[in-house]
Amino acid sequence: MEFLGRVVTDSGAAFAGLSTSLGGRLGLYAAMAGAGPLTSLQLADRTGLIERYVREWLAAQVAGEYVRYDPDGDTYLLPDEHATVLADPASPAYAIGSFTMLQALYRSEEALMAAFRTGEGVGWEQHVPELFEGVATFFRPGYVASLVAEWLPALNGVVAKLEAGALVADVGCGYGYSTLLMAQAFPNSRFRGFDFHGPSIEAARRMAAEQGLSDRVTFEVATAQGFLGGPYQLITFFDCLHDLGDPGGALRHAEEVLAEDGTCMIVEPNTSANPLDNINPVGRAFTATSATLCLPSAMAQEGPHALGNHAGEEVMRTIAVEAGLRTWKLAVETVTNRVYDVKR
């Protein structure tokens, strides 16, 4: 019965996840942020939505303790702390991206069932566009909070090079959030973002133009094993190396186009090859994502590896050494990520 209670709790959270995704995409949380107590009608007016649906959505939010309800005034309040997590895309704690990912991943269930039975993969491009948006939104807060302030300074000598003017390749850049953050911080350097997914590159180019960074940032469709240019003083892999069918090939190519004293920054989820070490909320989220997204994406590429996101540091380091990148150091460890400083 205790375990049944846990499963019921999990299923309740899964059902509620769709309401959370709706709250983000329909602007309900944003409309409540900083607004104080609102009636369902007032919230409907603010968002242009139908009051009856809004009232039902609010009931679900109260049940999950995301929103507080005052029966005396029949009003609903989104606390400021909750708004930081649910309504502020610029916040390091913003978490809506994971729910956008979920609704997209659930739509791939039939393809995943076939993959489990045949051993084939489910390619990144086979998913609906909401997944790409969700993944980018999910990772962006962590990059905003840590990339420039903590991760880059932890790499030996890298910040000085970026300040002076360096050439940087951001491999598997997706929507380019990581690339643009670095470009904003280091105007003397030049940045090239590469990804094999055309729609993501198009989105990255639009954001670069909107932010006035096109003079020092370019985005190109290319594989991790064949991107052009160099020599690069810094090559980055943000939460993507484990998704590749041939991570060794990607690192061998990186070694070929890396400057003599250049650095590879490899950012990976903070997970373990030992399943017992992943019995925690973060480990559970990452390993579940690996089974439904990371591993199927790598399998679709039919390379020599299909790592998943919890292969472990030893496996990743071995692949790097075989690729000619023999200096490997853990630079930063956070609750969600491990950042490696990798050189020849």
VOBA-100399 format. One record per residue (C-alpha): chain; x, z, y; residue in one letter. Coordinates in steps of 0.5 Angstrom, whole numbers, plus 500, padded with zeros to 3 digits. Layout:
BEGIN
+--------+-----+-----+-----+---------+
| cadena |  c1 |  c3 |  c2 | residuo |
+--------+-----+-----+-----+---------+
|      A |   X |   Z |   Y |       A |
...
+--------+-----+-----+-----+---------+
//
This chain:
BEGIN
+--------+-----+-----+-----+---------+
| cadena |  c1 |  c3 |  c2 | residuo |
+--------+-----+-----+-----+---------+
|      A | 500 | 500 | 500 |       M |
|      A | 506 | 501 | 505 |       E |
|      A | 508 | 494 | 503 |       F |
|      A | 502 | 491 | 504 |       L |
|      A | 501 | 495 | 511 |       G |
|      A | 508 | 492 | 513 |       R |
|      A | 505 | 485 | 511 |       V |
|      A | 499 | 486 | 515 |       V |
|      A | 503 | 488 | 521 |       T |
|      A | 507 | 481 | 520 |       D |
|      A | 501 | 477 | 519 |       S |
|      A | 498 | 480 | 525 |       G |
|      A | 504 | 478 | 529 |       A |
|      A | 504 | 471 | 527 |       A |
|      A | 497 | 470 | 529 |       F |
|      A | 498 | 473 | 536 |       A |
|      A | 504 | 469 | 536 |       G |
|      A | 500 | 463 | 538 |       L |
|      A | 496 | 467 | 543 |       S |
|      A | 503 | 468 | 546 |       T |
|      A | 505 | 461 | 546 |       S |
|      A | 499 | 459 | 550 |       L |
|      A | 500 | 465 | 555 |       G |
|      A | 506 | 462 | 557 |       G |
|      A | 504 | 454 | 557 |       R |
|      A | 498 | 455 | 560 |       L |
|      A | 501 | 460 | 566 |       G |
|      A | 497 | 466 | 564 |       L |
|      A | 503 | 471 | 564 |       Y |
|      A | 506 | 467 | 570 |       A |
|      A | 499 | 468 | 574 |       A |
|      A | 499 | 476 | 572 |       M |
|      A | 506 | 477 | 574 |       A |
|      A | 506 | 481 | 580 |       G |
|      A | 499 | 481 | 581 |       A |
|      A | 496 | 488 | 580 |       G |
|      A | 490 | 489 | 576 |       P |
|      A | 486 | 483 | 575 |       L |
|      A | 479 | 482 | 572 |       T |
|      A | 478 | 476 | 567 |       S |
|      A | 474 | 472 | 572 |       L |
|      A | 480 | 473 | 577 |       Q |
|      A | 485 | 471 | 572 |       L |
|      A | 481 | 465 | 570 |       A |
|      A | 480 | 463 | 578 |       D |
|      A | 488 | 463 | 579 |       R |
|      A | 489 | 459 | 573 |       T |
|      A | 484 | 454 | 573 |       G |
|      A | 482 | 456 | 566 |       L |
|      A | 475 | 458 | 563 |       I |
|      A | 473 | 465 | 564 |       E |
|      A | 470 | 466 | 557 |       R |
|      A | 477 | 464 | 553 |       Y |
|      A | 481 | 468 | 558 |       V |
|      A | 477 | 474 | 557 |       R |
|      A | 478 | 473 | 549 |       E |
|      A | 486 | 472 | 550 |       W |
|      A | 486 | 478 | 554 |       L |
|      A | 483 | 482 | 549 |       A |
|      A | 488 | 480 | 544 |       A |
|      A | 494 | 481 | 549 |       Q |
|      A | 491 | 488 | 550 |       V |
|      A | 491 | 489 | 542 |       A |
|      A | 498 | 487 | 542 |       G |
|      A | 500 | 492 | 548 |       E |
|      A | 503 | 486 | 552 |       Y |
|      A | 497 | 487 | 557 |       V |
|      A | 494 | 494 | 559 |       R |
|      A | 486 | 495 | 560 |       Y |
|      A | 483 | 499 | 565 |       D |
|      A | 475 | 500 | 563 |       P |
|      A | 473 | 503 | 569 |       D |
|      A | 475 | 497 | 573 |       G |
|      A | 474 | 492 | 567 |       D |
|      A | 481 | 490 | 569 |       T |
|      A | 488 | 487 | 566 |       Y |
|      A | 495 | 489 | 568 |       L |
|      A | 501 | 485 | 566 |       L |
|      A | 507 | 491 | 567 |       P |
|      A | 513 | 488 | 571 |       D |
|      A | 517 | 490 | 565 |       E |
|      A | 513 | 485 | 561 |       H |
|      A | 513 | 480 | 566 |       A |
|      A | 520 | 480 | 566 |       T |
|      A | 520 | 478 | 558 |       V |
|      A | 514 | 473 | 559 |       L |
|      A | 513 | 470 | 565 |       A |
|      A | 520 | 469 | 569 |       D |
|      A | 524 | 463 | 566 |       P |
|      A | 530 | 466 | 570 |       A |
|      A | 530 | 472 | 567 |       S |
|      A | 536 | 474 | 562 |       P |
|      A | 530 | 477 | 558 |       A |
|      A | 525 | 471 | 558 |       Y |
|      A | 523 | 470 | 550 |       A |
|      A | 517 | 465 | 551 |       I |
|      A | 522 | 460 | 548 |       G |
|      A | 521 | 463 | 541 |       S |
|      A | 514 | 462 | 541 |       F |
|      A | 514 | 455 | 543 |       T |
|      A | 519 | 454 | 537 |       M |
|      A | 514 | 457 | 532 |       L |
|      A | 508 | 453 | 534 |       Q |
|      A | 512 | 447 | 533 |       A |
|      A | 516 | 449 | 527 |       L |
|      A | 509 | 451 | 523 |       Y |
|      A | 507 | 443 | 524 |       R |
|      A | 513 | 441 | 520 |       S |
|      A | 511 | 445 | 514 |       E |
|      A | 509 | 439 | 510 |       E |
|      A | 515 | 436 | 511 |       A |
|      A | 519 | 442 | 509 |       L |
|      A | 515 | 443 | 503 |       M |
|      A | 517 | 436 | 501 |       A |
|      A | 524 | 438 | 503 |       A |
|      A | 524 | 444 | 498 |       F |
|      A | 522 | 440 | 492 |       R |
|      A | 527 | 434 | 493 |       T |
|      A | 533 | 436 | 496 |       G |
|      A | 532 | 432 | 502 |       E |
|      A | 533 | 434 | 509 |       G |
|      A | 528 | 434 | 515 |       V |
|      A | 532 | 431 | 521 |       G |
|      A | 532 | 434 | 528 |       W |
|      A | 528 | 428 | 531 |       E |
|      A | 523 | 429 | 526 |       Q |
|      A | 520 | 435 | 529 |       H |
|      A | 515 | 434 | 535 |       V |
|      A | 518 | 435 | 542 |       P |
|      A | 515 | 442 | 543 |       E |
|      A | 521 | 444 | 539 |       L |
|      A | 526 | 441 | 543 |       F |
|      A | 523 | 444 | 549 |       E |
|      A | 523 | 451 | 545 |       G |
|      A | 530 | 451 | 543 |       V |
|      A | 533 | 450 | 550 |       A |
|      A | 528 | 455 | 553 |       T |
|      A | 530 | 460 | 547 |       F |
|      A | 537 | 460 | 548 |       F |
|      A | 538 | 459 | 556 |       R |
|      A | 537 | 466 | 558 |       P |
|      A | 542 | 468 | 553 |       G |
|      A | 547 | 463 | 557 |       Y |
|      A | 544 | 465 | 564 |       V |
|      A | 546 | 472 | 562 |       A |
|      A | 553 | 472 | 559 |       S |
|      A | 556 | 465 | 559 |       L |
|      A | 559 | 465 | 566 |       V |
|      A | 560 | 473 | 567 |       A |
|      A | 562 | 475 | 560 |       E |
|      A | 564 | 469 | 555 |       W |
|      A | 568 | 464 | 559 |       L |
|      A | 572 | 470 | 561 |       P |
|      A | 574 | 473 | 554 |       A |
|      A | 577 | 466 | 553 |       L |
|      A | 585 | 466 | 554 |       N |
|      A | 586 | 462 | 560 |       G |
|      A | 580 | 458 | 561 |       V |
|      A | 577 | 461 | 567 |       V |
|      A | 583 | 459 | 571 |       A |
|      A | 583 | 452 | 568 |       K |
|      A | 576 | 451 | 570 |       L |
|      A | 577 | 454 | 577 |       E |
|      A | 583 | 449 | 578 |       A |
|      A | 579 | 443 | 575 |       G |
|      A | 579 | 442 | 568 |       A |
|      A | 575 | 436 | 563 |       L |
|      A | 570 | 440 | 559 |       V |
|      A | 566 | 437 | 553 |       A |
|      A | 559 | 440 | 551 |       D |
|      A | 558 | 438 | 544 |       V |
|      A | 551 | 439 | 542 |       G |
|      A | 548 | 440 | 549 |       C |
|      A | 541 | 439 | 548 |       G |
|      A | 537 | 440 | 554 |       Y |
|      A | 544 | 441 | 558 |       G |
|      A | 543 | 448 | 560 |       Y |
|      A | 550 | 451 | 558 |       S |
|      A | 553 | 445 | 561 |       T |
|      A | 549 | 445 | 568 |       L |
|      A | 551 | 453 | 568 |       L |
|      A | 558 | 452 | 567 |       M |
|      A | 558 | 446 | 572 |       A |
|      A | 554 | 450 | 577 |       Q |
|      A | 560 | 456 | 577 |       A |
|      A | 566 | 451 | 577 |       F |
|      A | 565 | 446 | 582 |       P |
|      A | 572 | 443 | 581 |       N |
|      A | 571 | 441 | 574 |       S |
|      A | 568 | 436 | 570 |       R |
|      A | 563 | 436 | 565 |       F |
|      A | 561 | 432 | 559 |       R |
|      A | 555 | 433 | 555 |       G |
|      A | 554 | 430 | 548 |       F |
|      A | 548 | 430 | 543 |       D |
|      A | 545 | 425 | 538 |       F |
|      A | 538 | 426 | 540 |       H |
|      A | 536 | 421 | 546 |       G |
|      A | 530 | 425 | 549 |       P |
|      A | 534 | 431 | 550 |       S |
|      A | 540 | 427 | 553 |       I |
|      A | 534 | 424 | 558 |       E |
|      A | 532 | 431 | 560 |       A |
|      A | 539 | 434 | 561 |       A |
|      A | 540 | 428 | 566 |       R |
|      A | 534 | 429 | 570 |       R |
|      A | 536 | 436 | 571 |       M |
|      A | 543 | 435 | 573 |       A |
|      A | 540 | 430 | 578 |       A |
|      A | 534 | 435 | 580 |       E |
|      A | 540 | 440 | 581 |       Q |
|      A | 545 | 436 | 585 |       G |
|      A | 550 | 436 | 579 |       L |
|      A | 550 | 429 | 577 |       S |
|      A | 557 | 428 | 581 |       D |
|      A | 561 | 432 | 576 |       R |
|      A | 556 | 432 | 570 |       V |
|      A | 555 | 426 | 565 |       T |
|      A | 550 | 426 | 559 |       F |
|      A | 551 | 421 | 553 |       E |
|      A | 548 | 420 | 547 |       V |
|      A | 554 | 421 | 542 |       A |
|      A | 555 | 425 | 535 |       T |
|      A | 559 | 431 | 534 |       A |
|      A | 564 | 427 | 530 |       Q |
|      A | 565 | 421 | 535 |       G |
|      A | 564 | 423 | 542 |       F |
|      A | 569 | 419 | 547 |       L |
|      A | 574 | 422 | 553 |       G |
|      A | 579 | 427 | 553 |       G |
|      A | 584 | 430 | 553 |       P |
|      A | 579 | 436 | 554 |       Y |
|      A | 581 | 443 | 556 |       Q |
|      A | 575 | 446 | 554 |       L |
|      A | 570 | 443 | 548 |       I |
|      A | 564 | 448 | 547 |       T |
|      A | 559 | 448 | 541 |       F |
|      A | 553 | 452 | 543 |       F |
|      A | 549 | 455 | 537 |       D |
|      A | 550 | 448 | 534 |       C |
|      A | 556 | 447 | 529 |       L |
|      A | 552 | 450 | 523 |       H |
|      A | 547 | 445 | 524 |       D |
|      A | 551 | 439 | 523 |       L |
|      A | 552 | 436 | 516 |       G |
|      A | 559 | 435 | 517 |       D |
|      A | 562 | 441 | 522 |       P |
|      A | 569 | 439 | 519 |       G |
|      A | 569 | 432 | 522 |       G |
|      A | 566 | 435 | 528 |       A |
|      A | 572 | 440 | 529 |       L |
|      A | 577 | 435 | 527 |       R |
|      A | 575 | 430 | 532 |       H |
|      A | 575 | 436 | 537 |       A |
|      A | 582 | 437 | 535 |       E |
|      A | 584 | 430 | 536 |       E |
|      A | 581 | 430 | 543 |       V |
|      A | 583 | 437 | 545 |       L |
|      A | 589 | 437 | 551 |       A |
|      A | 595 | 440 | 548 |       E |
|      A | 593 | 447 | 551 |       D |
|      A | 586 | 446 | 550 |       G |
|      A | 581 | 451 | 547 |       T |
|      A | 575 | 450 | 543 |       C |
|      A | 569 | 455 | 544 |       M |
|      A | 565 | 456 | 538 |       I |
|      A | 558 | 460 | 539 |       V |
|      A | 554 | 462 | 533 |       E |
|      A | 549 | 467 | 531 |       P |
|      A | 551 | 474 | 530 |       N |
|      A | 549 | 473 | 522 |       T |
|      A | 552 | 475 | 516 |       S |
|      A | 554 | 471 | 509 |       A |
|      A | 551 | 478 | 506 |       N |
|      A | 544 | 478 | 506 |       P |
|      A | 544 | 486 | 506 |       L |
|      A | 547 | 485 | 513 |       D |
|      A | 541 | 481 | 516 |       N |
|      A | 536 | 486 | 514 |       I |
|      A | 534 | 488 | 522 |       N |
|      A | 530 | 484 | 527 |       P |
|      A | 535 | 479 | 529 |       V |
|      A | 538 | 478 | 522 |       G |
|      A | 531 | 476 | 520 |       R |
|      A | 529 | 472 | 526 |       A |
|      A | 535 | 468 | 525 |       F |
|      A | 535 | 467 | 517 |       T |
|      A | 528 | 465 | 517 |       A |
|      A | 530 | 460 | 523 |       T |
|      A | 535 | 457 | 518 |       S |
|      A | 531 | 456 | 512 |       A |
|      A | 526 | 452 | 516 |       T |
|      A | 530 | 449 | 522 |       L |
|      A | 538 | 449 | 521 |       C |
|      A | 539 | 448 | 514 |       L |
|      A | 534 | 442 | 513 |       P |
|      A | 537 | 439 | 520 |       S |
|      A | 544 | 439 | 516 |       A |
|      A | 541 | 437 | 510 |       M |
|      A | 538 | 431 | 513 |       A |
|      A | 545 | 429 | 515 |       Q |
|      A | 548 | 428 | 508 |       E |
|      A | 554 | 431 | 510 |       G |
|      A | 559 | 435 | 506 |       P |
|      A | 556 | 441 | 508 |       H |
|      A | 550 | 445 | 509 |       A |
|      A | 551 | 451 | 512 |       L |
|      A | 545 | 454 | 515 |       G |
|      A | 546 | 459 | 521 |       N |
|      A | 549 | 465 | 516 |       H |
|      A | 555 | 462 | 513 |       A |
|      A | 559 | 467 | 516 |       G |
|      A | 565 | 468 | 520 |       E |
|      A | 570 | 466 | 514 |       E |
|      A | 567 | 460 | 512 |       V |
|      A | 567 | 457 | 519 |       M |
|      A | 574 | 459 | 520 |       R |
|      A | 576 | 456 | 514 |       T |
|      A | 573 | 449 | 516 |       I |
|      A | 576 | 450 | 523 |       A |
|      A | 583 | 451 | 520 |       V |
|      A | 582 | 445 | 515 |       E |
|      A | 581 | 441 | 521 |       A |
|      A | 587 | 443 | 525 |       G |
|      A | 585 | 449 | 529 |       L |
|      A | 589 | 454 | 526 |       R |
|      A | 588 | 460 | 532 |       T |
|      A | 582 | 463 | 531 |       W |
|      A | 579 | 469 | 535 |       K |
|      A | 573 | 473 | 536 |       L |
|      A | 572 | 473 | 543 |       A |
|      A | 566 | 477 | 544 |       V |
|      A | 560 | 480 | 540 |       E |
|      A | 553 | 481 | 542 |       T |
|      A | 547 | 483 | 539 |       V |
|      A | 545 | 476 | 538 |       T |
|      A | 551 | 472 | 538 |       N |
|      A | 559 | 471 | 536 |       R |
|      A | 563 | 467 | 541 |       V |
|      A | 570 | 465 | 538 |       Y |
|      A | 576 | 463 | 542 |       D |
|      A | 579 | 457 | 537 |       V |
|      A | 586 | 453 | 538 |       K |
|      A | 591 | 449 | 535 |       R |
+--------+-----+-----+-----+---------+
//
